[in-house]
Amino acid sequence: MALFDITLALPDRPGSLGAVASAIGFAGGDIRALVVLESKDGRGVDNMTVAIPGTDSTDLLEVLGQIGGVEVISVNHIN
C-alpha cells in the first residue's frame, strides 16, 4: 500500500467528513491520520494521510471529486 498526504476543503456540516471517509473506503483506502486545519465561513480544511492499494492515486481522486462541495487542494506521495 502507498501512503498519500491529502489536503482537502469540504463543507463544514454534518456528514461531509463521513462522505469523504466512505469514498476513501470505496476506493480501497484506509485513513491513517486526520487533522482539521481550519473551519471558517462554512468550509473546513482537513489534512489526512491515506493508504491505498498500489501507487496510483487516480481512482481515489476521482471518487473524492464526485462528492459535492469537496475540493482536493493537494496530494503528495509520502513513501
PyMOL Python script that loads the backbone (N, CA, C, O; Angstrom):
from pymol import cmd

cmd.read_pdbstr("""\
ATOM      1  N   MET A   1       0.850  -1.182   0.000  1.00  0.00           N
ATOM      2  CA  MET A   1       0.000   0.000   0.000  1.00  0.00           C
ATOM      3  C   MET A   1       0.892   1.241   0.000  1.00  0.00           C
ATOM      4  O   MET A   1       1.962   1.267   0.609  1.00  0.00           O
ATOM      5  N   ALA A   2       0.421   2.252  -0.694  1.00  0.00           N
ATOM      6  CA  ALA A   2       1.135   3.520  -0.765  1.00  0.00           C
ATOM      7  C   ALA A   2       0.455   4.535   0.144  1.00  0.00           C
ATOM      8  O   ALA A   2      -0.765   4.526   0.308  1.00  0.00           O
ATOM      9  N   LEU A   3       1.268   5.412   0.731  1.00  0.00           N
ATOM     10  CA  LEU A   3       0.740   6.460   1.587  1.00  0.00           C
ATOM     11  C   LEU A   3       0.728   7.792   0.849  1.00  0.00           C
ATOM     12  O   LEU A   3       1.685   8.155   0.165  1.00  0.00           O
ATOM     13  N   PHE A   4      -0.384   8.510   1.008  1.00  0.00           N
ATOM     14  CA  PHE A   4      -0.522   9.832   0.420  1.00  0.00           C
ATOM     15  C   PHE A   4      -0.956  10.827   1.479  1.00  0.00           C
ATOM     16  O   PHE A   4      -1.779  10.520   2.342  1.00  0.00           O
ATOM     17  N   ASP A   5      -0.389  12.027   1.400  1.00  0.00           N
ATOM     18  CA  ASP A   5      -0.797  13.142   2.238  1.00  0.00           C
ATOM     19  C   ASP A   5      -1.773  13.964   1.395  1.00  0.00           C
ATOM     20  O   ASP A   5      -1.404  14.477   0.339  1.00  0.00           O
ATOM     21  N   ILE A   6      -3.011  14.087   1.859  1.00  0.00           N
ATOM     22  CA  ILE A   6      -4.057  14.765   1.091  1.00  0.00           C
ATOM     23  C   ILE A   6      -4.618  15.916   1.918  1.00  0.00           C
ATOM     24  O   ILE A   6      -4.989  15.736   3.078  1.00  0.00           O
ATOM     25  N   THR A   7      -4.674  17.094   1.315  1.00  0.00           N
ATOM     26  CA  THR A   7      -5.332  18.234   1.933  1.00  0.00           C
ATOM     27  C   THR A   7      -6.569  18.534   1.102  1.00  0.00           C
ATOM     28  O   THR A   7      -6.496  18.643  -0.122  1.00  0.00           O
ATOM     29  N   LEU A   8      -7.703  18.667   1.777  1.00  0.00           N
ATOM     30  CA  LEU A   8      -8.936  18.945   1.051  1.00  0.00           C
ATOM     31  C   LEU A   8      -9.823  19.911   1.823  1.00  0.00           C
ATOM     32  O   LEU A   8      -9.755  20.022   3.047  1.00  0.00           O
ATOM     33  N   ALA A   9     -10.652  20.600   1.061  1.00  0.00           N
ATOM     34  CA  ALA A   9     -11.653  21.500   1.633  1.00  0.00           C
ATOM     35  C   ALA A   9     -13.011  20.851   1.431  1.00  0.00           C
ATOM     36  O   ALA A   9     -13.266  20.225   0.402  1.00  0.00           O
ATOM     37  N   LEU A  10     -13.878  21.006   2.420  1.00  0.00           N
ATOM     38  CA  LEU A  10     -15.200  20.408   2.337  1.00  0.00           C
ATOM     39  C   LEU A  10     -16.194  21.264   3.108  1.00  0.00           C
ATOM     40  O   LEU A  10     -15.801  22.062   3.960  1.00  0.00           O
ATOM     41  N   PRO A  11     -17.478  21.101   2.813  1.00  0.00           N
ATOM     42  CA  PRO A  11     -18.482  21.854   3.557  1.00  0.00           C
ATOM     43  C   PRO A  11     -18.404  21.517   5.046  1.00  0.00           C
ATOM     44  O   PRO A  11     -18.266  20.353   5.423  1.00  0.00           O
ATOM     45  N   ASP A  12     -18.495  22.539   5.877  1.00  0.00           N
ATOM     46  CA  ASP A  12     -18.453  22.337   7.322  1.00  0.00           C
ATOM     47  C   ASP A  12     -19.871  22.086   7.823  1.00  0.00           C
ATOM     48  O   ASP A  12     -20.519  22.959   8.399  1.00  0.00           O
ATOM     49  N   ARG A  13     -20.331  20.845   7.579  1.00  0.00           N
ATOM     50  CA  ARG A  13     -21.676  20.444   8.015  1.00  0.00           C
ATOM     51  C   ARG A  13     -21.668  18.952   8.308  1.00  0.00           C
ATOM     52  O   ARG A  13     -20.828  18.214   7.793  1.00  0.00           O
ATOM     53  N   PRO A  14     -22.609  18.513   9.140  1.00  0.00           N
ATOM     54  CA  PRO A  14     -22.652  17.093   9.500  1.00  0.00           C
ATOM     55  C   PRO A  14     -22.713  16.186   8.263  1.00  0.00           C
ATOM     56  O   PRO A  14     -23.473  16.438   7.327  1.00  0.00           O
ATOM     57  N   GLY A  15     -21.917  15.153   8.281  1.00  0.00           N
ATOM     58  CA  GLY A  15     -21.922  14.152   7.212  1.00  0.00           C
ATOM     59  C   GLY A  15     -20.873  14.353   6.145  1.00  0.00           C
ATOM     60  O   GLY A  15     -20.568  13.419   5.404  1.00  0.00           O
ATOM     61  N   SER A  16     -20.304  15.555   6.042  1.00  0.00           N
ATOM     62  CA  SER A  16     -19.320  15.809   4.981  1.00  0.00           C
ATOM     63  C   SER A  16     -18.078  14.946   5.137  1.00  0.00           C
ATOM     64  O   SER A  16     -17.631  14.320   4.176  1.00  0.00           O
ATOM     65  N   LEU A  17     -17.522  14.908   6.331  1.00  0.00           N
ATOM     66  CA  LEU A  17     -16.329  14.092   6.550  1.00  0.00           C
ATOM     67  C   LEU A  17     -16.660  12.610   6.423  1.00  0.00           C
ATOM     68  O   LEU A  17     -15.836  11.827   5.950  1.00  0.00           O
ATOM     69  N   GLY A  18     -17.852  12.225   6.838  1.00  0.00           N
ATOM     70  CA  GLY A  18     -18.284  10.836   6.675  1.00  0.00           C
ATOM     71  C   GLY A  18     -18.346  10.432   5.215  1.00  0.00           C
ATOM     72  O   GLY A  18     -17.984   9.310   4.863  1.00  0.00           O
ATOM     73  N   ALA A  19     -18.808  11.348   4.357  1.00  0.00           N
ATOM     74  CA  ALA A  19     -18.860  11.067   2.916  1.00  0.00           C
ATOM     75  C   ALA A  19     -17.451  10.875   2.357  1.00  0.00           C
ATOM     76  O   ALA A  19     -17.217   9.999   1.524  1.00  0.00           O
ATOM     77  N   VAL A  20     -16.525  11.698   2.823  1.00  0.00           N
ATOM     78  CA  VAL A  20     -15.134  11.570   2.382  1.00  0.00           C
ATOM     79  C   VAL A  20     -14.558  10.232   2.849  1.00  0.00           C
ATOM     80  O   VAL A  20     -13.924   9.523   2.066  1.00  0.00           O
ATOM     81  N   ALA A  21     -14.773   9.886   4.110  1.00  0.00           N
ATOM     82  CA  ALA A  21     -14.266   8.619   4.641  1.00  0.00           C
ATOM     83  C   ALA A  21     -14.856   7.428   3.885  1.00  0.00           C
ATOM     84  O   ALA A  21     -14.146   6.467   3.587  1.00  0.00           O
ATOM     85  N   SER A  22     -16.141   7.490   3.577  1.00  0.00           N
ATOM     86  CA  SER A  22     -16.779   6.406   2.818  1.00  0.00           C
ATOM     87  C   SER A  22     -16.190   6.287   1.418  1.00  0.00           C
ATOM     88  O   SER A  22     -15.974   5.182   0.921  1.00  0.00           O
ATOM     89  N   ALA A  23     -15.932   7.426   0.785  1.00  0.00           N
ATOM     90  CA  ALA A  23     -15.349   7.412  -0.560  1.00  0.00           C
ATOM     91  C   ALA A  23     -13.950   6.809  -0.534  1.00  0.00           C
ATOM     92  O   ALA A  23     -13.584   6.041  -1.424  1.00  0.00           O
ATOM     93  N   ILE A  24     -13.176   7.152   0.476  1.00  0.00           N
ATOM     94  CA  ILE A  24     -11.831   6.585   0.600  1.00  0.00           C
ATOM     95  C   ILE A  24     -11.923   5.071   0.776  1.00  0.00           C
ATOM     96  O   ILE A  24     -11.165   4.331   0.150  1.00  0.00           O
ATOM     97  N   GLY A  25     -12.833   4.607   1.612  1.00  0.00           N
ATOM     98  CA  GLY A  25     -13.038   3.174   1.787  1.00  0.00           C
ATOM     99  C   GLY A  25     -13.491   2.498   0.507  1.00  0.00           C
ATOM    100  O   GLY A  25     -13.040   1.397   0.193  1.00  0.00           O
ATOM    101  N   PHE A  26     -14.387   3.152  -0.241  1.00  0.00           N
ATOM    102  CA  PHE A  26     -14.872   2.619  -1.509  1.00  0.00           C
ATOM    103  C   PHE A  26     -13.715   2.419  -2.498  1.00  0.00           C
ATOM    104  O   PHE A  26     -13.709   1.469  -3.281  1.00  0.00           O
ATOM    105  N   ALA A  27     -12.744   3.325  -2.447  1.00  0.00           N
ATOM    106  CA  ALA A  27     -11.582   3.243  -3.341  1.00  0.00           C
ATOM    107  C   ALA A  27     -10.528   2.273  -2.803  1.00  0.00           C
ATOM    108  O   ALA A  27      -9.455   2.143  -3.392  1.00  0.00           O
ATOM    109  N   GLY A  28     -10.823   1.587  -1.683  1.00  0.00           N
ATOM    110  CA  GLY A  28      -9.898   0.615  -1.129  1.00  0.00           C
ATOM    111  C   GLY A  28      -8.869   1.217  -0.187  1.00  0.00           C
ATOM    112  O   GLY A  28      -7.900   0.560   0.193  1.00  0.00           O
ATOM    113  N   GLY A  29      -9.092   2.494   0.192  1.00  0.00           N
ATOM    114  CA  GLY A  29      -8.128   3.183   1.039  1.00  0.00           C
ATOM    115  C   GLY A  29      -8.445   3.080   2.517  1.00  0.00           C
ATOM    116  O   GLY A  29      -9.522   2.641   2.921  1.00  0.00           O
ATOM    117  N   ASP A  30      -7.477   3.498   3.304  1.00  0.00           N
ATOM    118  CA  ASP A  30      -7.579   3.471   4.752  1.00  0.00           C
ATOM    119  C   ASP A  30      -7.003   4.782   5.290  1.00  0.00           C
ATOM    120  O   ASP A  30      -5.859   5.122   4.990  1.00  0.00           O
ATOM    121  N   ILE A  31      -7.780   5.515   6.079  1.00  0.00           N
ATOM    122  CA  ILE A  31      -7.299   6.757   6.678  1.00  0.00           C
ATOM    123  C   ILE A  31      -6.390   6.392   7.842  1.00  0.00           C
ATOM    124  O   ILE A  31      -6.800   5.680   8.759  1.00  0.00           O
ATOM    125  N   ARG A  32      -5.164   6.878   7.802  1.00  0.00           N
ATOM    126  CA  ARG A  32      -4.180   6.583   8.844  1.00  0.00           C
ATOM    127  C   ARG A  32      -4.027   7.743   9.833  1.00  0.00           C
ATOM    128  O   ARG A  32      -3.649   7.529  10.985  1.00  0.00           O
ATOM    129  N   ALA A  33      -4.320   8.974   9.384  1.00  0.00           N
ATOM    130  CA  ALA A  33      -4.222  10.145  10.258  1.00  0.00           C
ATOM    131  C   ALA A  33      -5.125  11.232   9.688  1.00  0.00           C
ATOM    132  O   ALA A  33      -5.341  11.310   8.478  1.00  0.00           O
ATOM    133  N   LEU A  34      -5.651  12.073  10.588  1.00  0.00           N
ATOM    134  CA  LEU A  34      -6.541  13.156  10.168  1.00  0.00           C
ATOM    135  C   LEU A  34      -6.340  14.341  11.100  1.00  0.00           C
ATOM    136  O   LEU A  34      -6.346  14.197  12.322  1.00  0.00           O
ATOM    137  N   VAL A  35      -6.161  15.525  10.496  1.00  0.00           N
ATOM    138  CA  VAL A  35      -6.030  16.761  11.251  1.00  0.00           C
ATOM    139  C   VAL A  35      -6.942  17.797  10.620  1.00  0.00           C
ATOM    140  O   VAL A  35      -6.880  18.042   9.415  1.00  0.00           O
ATOM    141  N   VAL A  36      -7.793  18.405  11.442  1.00  0.00           N
ATOM    142  CA  VAL A  36      -8.613  19.518  10.977  1.00  0.00           C
ATOM    143  C   VAL A  36      -7.748  20.765  11.055  1.00  0.00           C
ATOM    144  O   VAL A  36      -7.332  21.169  12.141  1.00  0.00           O
ATOM    145  N   LEU A  37      -7.477  21.375   9.906  1.00  0.00           N
ATOM    146  CA  LEU A  37      -6.602  22.536   9.860  1.00  0.00           C
ATOM    147  C   LEU A  37      -7.347  23.842  10.078  1.00  0.00           C
ATOM    148  O   LEU A  37      -6.819  24.780  10.676  1.00  0.00           O
ATOM    149  N   GLU A  38      -8.598  23.893   9.580  1.00  0.00           N
ATOM    150  CA  GLU A  38      -9.341  25.152   9.641  1.00  0.00           C
ATOM    151  C   GLU A  38     -10.829  24.891   9.487  1.00  0.00           C
ATOM    152  O   GLU A  38     -11.246  23.962   8.795  1.00  0.00           O
ATOM    153  N   SER A  39     -11.607  25.712  10.132  1.00  0.00           N
ATOM    154  CA  SER A  39     -13.054  25.703   9.955  1.00  0.00           C
ATOM    155  C   SER A  39     -13.497  27.158   9.962  1.00  0.00           C
ATOM    156  O   SER A  39     -13.478  27.824  10.997  1.00  0.00           O
ATOM    157  N   LYS A  40     -13.897  27.641   8.785  1.00  0.00           N
ATOM    158  CA  LYS A  40     -14.184  29.069   8.648  1.00  0.00           C
ATOM    159  C   LYS A  40     -15.171  29.292   7.502  1.00  0.00           C
ATOM    160  O   LYS A  40     -15.046  28.697   6.432  1.00  0.00           O
ATOM    161  N   ASP A  41     -16.136  30.147   7.744  1.00  0.00           N
ATOM    162  CA  ASP A  41     -17.084  30.552   6.705  1.00  0.00           C
ATOM    163  C   ASP A  41     -17.788  29.367   6.040  1.00  0.00           C
ATOM    164  O   ASP A  41     -18.014  29.369   4.830  1.00  0.00           O
ATOM    165  N   GLY A  42     -18.129  28.360   6.840  1.00  0.00           N
ATOM    166  CA  GLY A  42     -18.872  27.221   6.318  1.00  0.00           C
ATOM    167  C   GLY A  42     -18.046  26.199   5.570  1.00  0.00           C
ATOM    168  O   GLY A  42     -18.600  25.282   4.964  1.00  0.00           O
ATOM    169  N   ARG A  43     -16.718  26.341   5.602  1.00  0.00           N
ATOM    170  CA  ARG A  43     -15.823  25.393   4.938  1.00  0.00           C
ATOM    171  C   ARG A  43     -14.814  24.878   5.945  1.00  0.00           C
ATOM    172  O   ARG A  43     -14.372  25.618   6.824  1.00  0.00           O
ATOM    173  N   GLY A  44     -14.453  23.628   5.820  1.00  0.00           N
ATOM    174  CA  GLY A  44     -13.400  23.049   6.629  1.00  0.00           C
ATOM    175  C   GLY A  44     -12.240  22.660   5.731  1.00  0.00           C
ATOM    176  O   GLY A  44     -12.436  22.304   4.569  1.00  0.00           O
ATOM    177  N   VAL A  45     -11.048  22.728   6.265  1.00  0.00           N
ATOM    178  CA  VAL A  45      -9.865  22.260   5.547  1.00  0.00           C
ATOM    179  C   VAL A  45      -9.231  21.188   6.424  1.00  0.00           C
ATOM    180  O   VAL A  45      -8.880  21.439   7.577  1.00  0.00           O
ATOM    181  N   ASP A  46      -9.091  20.004   5.869  1.00  0.00           N
ATOM    182  CA  ASP A  46      -8.554  18.856   6.583  1.00  0.00           C
ATOM    183  C   ASP A  46      -7.326  18.324   5.864  1.00  0.00           C
ATOM    184  O   ASP A  46      -7.216  18.410   4.641  1.00  0.00           O
ATOM    185  N   ASN A  47      -6.409  17.778   6.641  1.00  0.00           N
ATOM    186  CA  ASN A  47      -5.253  17.096   6.091  1.00  0.00           C
ATOM    187  C   ASN A  47      -5.315  15.657   6.577  1.00  0.00           C
ATOM    188  O   ASN A  47      -5.542  15.408   7.762  1.00  0.00           O
ATOM    189  N   MET A  48      -5.118  14.725   5.685  1.00  0.00           N
ATOM    190  CA  MET A  48      -5.164  13.325   6.078  1.00  0.00           C
ATOM    191  C   MET A  48      -4.081  12.525   5.382  1.00  0.00           C
ATOM    192  O   MET A  48      -3.655  12.834   4.270  1.00  0.00           O
ATOM    193  N   THR A  49      -3.655  11.487   6.080  1.00  0.00           N
ATOM    194  CA  THR A  49      -2.757  10.502   5.499  1.00  0.00           C
ATOM    195  C   THR A  49      -3.618   9.300   5.151  1.00  0.00           C
ATOM    196  O   THR A  49      -4.335   8.763   5.995  1.00  0.00           O
ATOM    197  N   VAL A  50      -3.535   8.886   3.891  1.00  0.00           N
ATOM    198  CA  VAL A  50      -4.371   7.800   3.392  1.00  0.00           C
ATOM    199  C   VAL A  50      -3.486   6.731   2.758  1.00  0.00           C
ATOM    200  O   VAL A  50      -2.605   7.038   1.954  1.00  0.00           O
ATOM    201  N   ALA A  51      -3.725   5.487   3.123  1.00  0.00           N
ATOM    202  CA  ALA A  51      -3.056   4.348   2.495  1.00  0.00           C
ATOM    203  C   ALA A  51      -3.998   3.770   1.444  1.00  0.00           C
ATOM    204  O   ALA A  51      -5.173   3.522   1.715  1.00  0.00           O
ATOM    205  N   ILE A  52      -3.466   3.561   0.244  1.00  0.00           N
ATOM    206  CA  ILE A  52      -4.280   2.976  -0.834  1.00  0.00           C
ATOM    207  C   ILE A  52      -3.496   1.832  -1.484  1.00  0.00           C
ATOM    208  O   ILE A  52      -2.265   1.816  -1.446  1.00  0.00           O
ATOM    209  N   PRO A  53      -4.218   0.874  -2.082  1.00  0.00           N
ATOM    210  CA  PRO A  53      -3.540  -0.205  -2.795  1.00  0.00           C
ATOM    211  C   PRO A  53      -2.786   0.359  -4.007  1.00  0.00           C
ATOM    212  O   PRO A  53      -3.257   1.296  -4.652  1.00  0.00           O
ATOM    213  N   GLY A  54      -1.656  -0.196  -4.303  1.00  0.00           N
ATOM    214  CA  GLY A  54      -0.880   0.261  -5.453  1.00  0.00           C
ATOM    215  C   GLY A  54      -0.184   1.580  -5.175  1.00  0.00           C
ATOM    216  O   GLY A  54       0.019   1.963  -4.022  1.00  0.00           O
ATOM    217  N   THR A  55       0.181   2.276  -6.261  1.00  0.00           N
ATOM    218  CA  THR A  55       0.906   3.542  -6.115  1.00  0.00           C
ATOM    219  C   THR A  55       0.250   4.697  -6.863  1.00  0.00           C
ATOM    220  O   THR A  55       0.777   5.810  -6.867  1.00  0.00           O
ATOM    221  N   ASP A  56      -0.879   4.448  -7.487  1.00  0.00           N
ATOM    222  CA  ASP A  56      -1.553   5.471  -8.301  1.00  0.00           C
ATOM    223  C   ASP A  56      -2.778   5.999  -7.555  1.00  0.00           C
ATOM    224  O   ASP A  56      -3.677   5.232  -7.210  1.00  0.00           O
ATOM    225  N   SER A  57      -2.810   7.297  -7.309  1.00  0.00           N
ATOM    226  CA  SER A  57      -3.913   7.907  -6.564  1.00  0.00           C
ATOM    227  C   SER A  57      -5.084   8.324  -7.455  1.00  0.00           C
ATOM    228  O   SER A  57      -6.036   8.928  -6.960  1.00  0.00           O
ATOM    229  N   THR A  58      -5.040   8.022  -8.743  1.00  0.00           N
ATOM    230  CA  THR A  58      -6.064   8.487  -9.683  1.00  0.00           C
ATOM    231  C   THR A  58      -7.469   8.053  -9.279  1.00  0.00           C
ATOM    232  O   THR A  58      -8.380   8.881  -9.263  1.00  0.00           O
ATOM    233  N   ASP A  59      -7.668   6.783  -8.952  1.00  0.00           N
ATOM    234  CA  ASP A  59      -9.003   6.303  -8.576  1.00  0.00           C
ATOM    235  C   ASP A  59      -9.519   7.016  -7.332  1.00  0.00           C
ATOM    236  O   ASP A  59     -10.686   7.403  -7.271  1.00  0.00           O
ATOM    237  N   LEU A  60      -8.653   7.188  -6.345  1.00  0.00           N
ATOM    238  CA  LEU A  60      -9.045   7.879  -5.125  1.00  0.00           C
ATOM    239  C   LEU A  60      -9.457   9.313  -5.424  1.00  0.00           C
ATOM    240  O   LEU A  60     -10.476   9.780  -4.914  1.00  0.00           O
ATOM    241  N   LEU A  61      -8.696  10.005  -6.229  1.00  0.00           N
ATOM    242  CA  LEU A  61      -9.017  11.398  -6.559  1.00  0.00           C
ATOM    243  C   LEU A  61     -10.310  11.507  -7.348  1.00  0.00           C
ATOM    244  O   LEU A  61     -11.071  12.456  -7.159  1.00  0.00           O
ATOM    245  N   GLU A  62     -10.571  10.551  -8.228  1.00  0.00           N
ATOM    246  CA  GLU A  62     -11.835  10.553  -8.977  1.00  0.00           C
ATOM    247  C   GLU A  62     -13.027  10.377  -8.047  1.00  0.00           C
ATOM    248  O   GLU A  62     -14.039  11.061  -8.200  1.00  0.00           O
ATOM    249  N   VAL A  63     -12.918   9.477  -7.095  1.00  0.00           N
ATOM    250  CA  VAL A  63     -14.005   9.232  -6.152  1.00  0.00           C
ATOM    251  C   VAL A  63     -14.233  10.468  -5.280  1.00  0.00           C
ATOM    252  O   VAL A  63     -15.375  10.868  -5.056  1.00  0.00           O
ATOM    253  N   LEU A  64     -13.151  11.071  -4.790  1.00  0.00           N
ATOM    254  CA  LEU A  64     -13.295  12.277  -3.969  1.00  0.00           C
ATOM    255  C   LEU A  64     -13.893  13.434  -4.775  1.00  0.00           C
ATOM    256  O   LEU A  64     -14.665  14.233  -4.243  1.00  0.00           O
ATOM    257  N   GLY A  65     -13.538  13.518  -6.041  1.00  0.00           N
ATOM    258  CA  GLY A  65     -14.048  14.581  -6.910  1.00  0.00           C
ATOM    259  C   GLY A  65     -15.535  14.475  -7.186  1.00  0.00           C
ATOM    260  O   GLY A  65     -16.154  15.451  -7.610  1.00  0.00           O
ATOM    261  N   GLN A  66     -16.115  13.317  -6.954  1.00  0.00           N
ATOM    262  CA  GLN A  66     -17.546  13.131  -7.192  1.00  0.00           C
ATOM    263  C   GLN A  66     -18.406  13.551  -6.006  1.00  0.00           C
ATOM    264  O   GLN A  66     -19.633  13.558  -6.101  1.00  0.00           O
ATOM    265  N   ILE A  67     -17.769  13.901  -4.888  1.00  0.00           N
ATOM    266  CA  ILE A  67     -18.517  14.325  -3.704  1.00  0.00           C
ATOM    267  C   ILE A  67     -18.776  15.816  -3.814  1.00  0.00           C
ATOM    268  O   ILE A  67     -17.837  16.605  -3.922  1.00  0.00           O
ATOM    269  N   GLY A  68     -20.021  16.202  -3.788  1.00  0.00           N
ATOM    270  CA  GLY A  68     -20.395  17.607  -3.904  1.00  0.00           C
ATOM    271  C   GLY A  68     -19.748  18.473  -2.839  1.00  0.00           C
ATOM    272  O   GLY A  68     -19.831  18.168  -1.649  1.00  0.00           O
ATOM    273  N   GLY A  69     -19.108  19.543  -3.261  1.00  0.00           N
ATOM    274  CA  GLY A  69     -18.530  20.503  -2.341  1.00  0.00           C
ATOM    275  C   GLY A  69     -17.130  20.178  -1.863  1.00  0.00           C
ATOM    276  O   GLY A  69     -16.541  20.970  -1.129  1.00  0.00           O
ATOM    277  N   VAL A  70     -16.574  19.033  -2.256  1.00  0.00           N
ATOM    278  CA  VAL A  70     -15.232  18.655  -1.827  1.00  0.00           C
ATOM    279  C   VAL A  70     -14.220  19.096  -2.872  1.00  0.00           C
ATOM    280  O   VAL A  70     -14.381  18.837  -4.064  1.00  0.00           O
ATOM    281  N   GLU A  71     -13.181  19.763  -2.405  1.00  0.00           N
ATOM    282  CA  GLU A  71     -12.106  20.220  -3.288  1.00  0.00           C
ATOM    283  C   GLU A  71     -10.787  19.653  -2.782  1.00  0.00           C
ATOM    284  O   GLU A  71     -10.400  19.899  -1.639  1.00  0.00           O
ATOM    285  N   VAL A  72     -10.100  18.901  -3.624  1.00  0.00           N
ATOM    286  CA  VAL A  72      -8.784  18.389  -3.265  1.00  0.00           C
ATOM    287  C   VAL A  72      -7.784  19.515  -3.522  1.00  0.00           C
ATOM    288  O   VAL A  72      -7.628  19.972  -4.654  1.00  0.00           O
ATOM    289  N   ILE A  73      -7.110  19.954  -2.462  1.00  0.00           N
ATOM    290  CA  ILE A  73      -6.158  21.055  -2.560  1.00  0.00           C
ATOM    291  C   ILE A  73      -4.778  20.555  -2.949  1.00  0.00           C
ATOM    292  O   ILE A  73      -4.114  21.155  -3.794  1.00  0.00           O
ATOM    293  N   SER A  74      -4.342  19.459  -2.336  1.00  0.00           N
ATOM    294  CA  SER A  74      -3.039  18.902  -2.681  1.00  0.00           C
ATOM    295  C   SER A  74      -2.998  17.407  -2.372  1.00  0.00           C
ATOM    296  O   SER A  74      -3.709  16.910  -1.498  1.00  0.00           O
ATOM    297  N   VAL A  75      -2.144  16.711  -3.116  1.00  0.00           N
ATOM    298  CA  VAL A  75      -1.908  15.279  -2.907  1.00  0.00           C
ATOM    299  C   VAL A  75      -0.410  15.049  -3.074  1.00  0.00           C
ATOM    300  O   VAL A  75       0.183  15.427  -4.085  1.00  0.00           O
ATOM    301  N   ASN A  76       0.188  14.425  -2.066  1.00  0.00           N
ATOM    302  CA  ASN A  76       1.629  14.134  -2.125  1.00  0.00           C
ATOM    303  C   ASN A  76       1.868  12.692  -1.710  1.00  0.00           C
ATOM    304  O   ASN A  76       1.387  12.239  -0.671  1.00  0.00           O
ATOM    305  N   HIS A  77       2.616  11.985  -2.538  1.00  0.00           N
ATOM    306  CA  HIS A  77       3.012  10.606  -2.224  1.00  0.00           C
ATOM    307  C   HIS A  77       4.088  10.686  -1.154  1.00  0.00           C
ATOM    308  O   HIS A  77       5.060  11.425  -1.309  1.00  0.00           O
ATOM    309  N   ILE A  78       3.923   9.924  -0.054  1.00  0.00           N
ATOM    310  CA  ILE A  78       4.885  10.066   1.045  1.00  0.00           C
ATOM    311  C   ILE A  78       5.691   8.797   1.338  1.00  0.00           C
ATOM    312  O   ILE A  78       6.387   8.734   2.351  1.00  0.00           O
ATOM    313  N   ASN A  79       5.608   7.813   0.490  1.00  0.00           N
ATOM    314  CA  ASN A  79       6.526   6.672   0.677  1.00  0.00           C
ATOM    315  C   ASN A  79       6.782   5.960  -0.613  1.00  0.00           C
ATOM    316  O   ASN A  79       7.528   4.981  -0.640  1.00  0.00           O
TER     317      ASN A  79
END
""", "prot")
cmd.dss("prot")
cmd.show_as("cartoon", "prot")
cmd.util.cbc("prot")
cmd.orient("prot")
